[in-house]
């Protein structure tokens, strides 16, 4: 999506050899159990295992760029109230914490500094062919559409699926509509930034106004991807007819 302001790009993840697959069940079990304990919520062993299994699938599908350390930090931040008041621990709450972690001002600032240093690193060889990348991106769209049909919602971390469909020309909203939706979201995001500022939450290296713009752009992209999914479902056709 061409944004009304400076185009926001997905944050560059810091180089790492870790992957979500290395976020073992033991790590998830430890952090989730700790979250329930800190909130004084009981959870039966059988239910805990179901939560772990569900989280493992969600992380693999939507948070592949996060390391085990990232996941642990996101859960710690969430249960301690960094991302808002905690009413109860659940899979949905933990997924929300992971989402908040990906746009955490402190994390973005650290990643910005790492990205600057990475400019002086040697380039790495690509390990995925264009054809394989295309297949993976299409499958990601199919999975998100399936989530939408089943639950009425989906995750599009860093707007990767929107950007892919926009590049293909499948989603191509008019400038007037993009402006309209952007202005709607930037107003609410600026409000959130003002609240953070009044609370003294001022990140180093990234202006709150820039974070507000980035978040507004991401919400716009989600809006147009959701609108596309709604149109596909209403048509009675299959997502593969369009992508």
Secondary structure, DSSP 8 states (H G I E B T S, - for coil): ---SSS----------S--GGGS-HHHHHHHHHHHHHHTT----HHHHHHHHHHHHHHHHHH-TT--HHHHHHHHHHHHTTTTS------HHHHHHHHHHHHT-HHHHHHHHHHHHHHTTS------S-HHHHHHHHHHHHHHHHHHHHHHS----GGGHHHHHHHHHTS----HHHHHHHHHHHHHHHHHHHHHHHHTT---SSS-HHHHHHHHHHHHHHHHHHHHHHHHHHHHT--GGGT-
